[in-house]
């Protein structure tokens, strides 16, 4: 089980509601993407 706490939309900017899948499904897809570096989620975006 993986827990995620996100503030605002910086984690999923541009990923939210692709093709009507909804915000949570878009976030889940990003977190489970094996090609994405874990360090990308630690960046501060302004």
Secondary structure, DSSP 8 states (H G I E B T S, - for coil): -------TTSTTTTTTTGGG--HHHHHHHHHT-TTS-GGGGG----
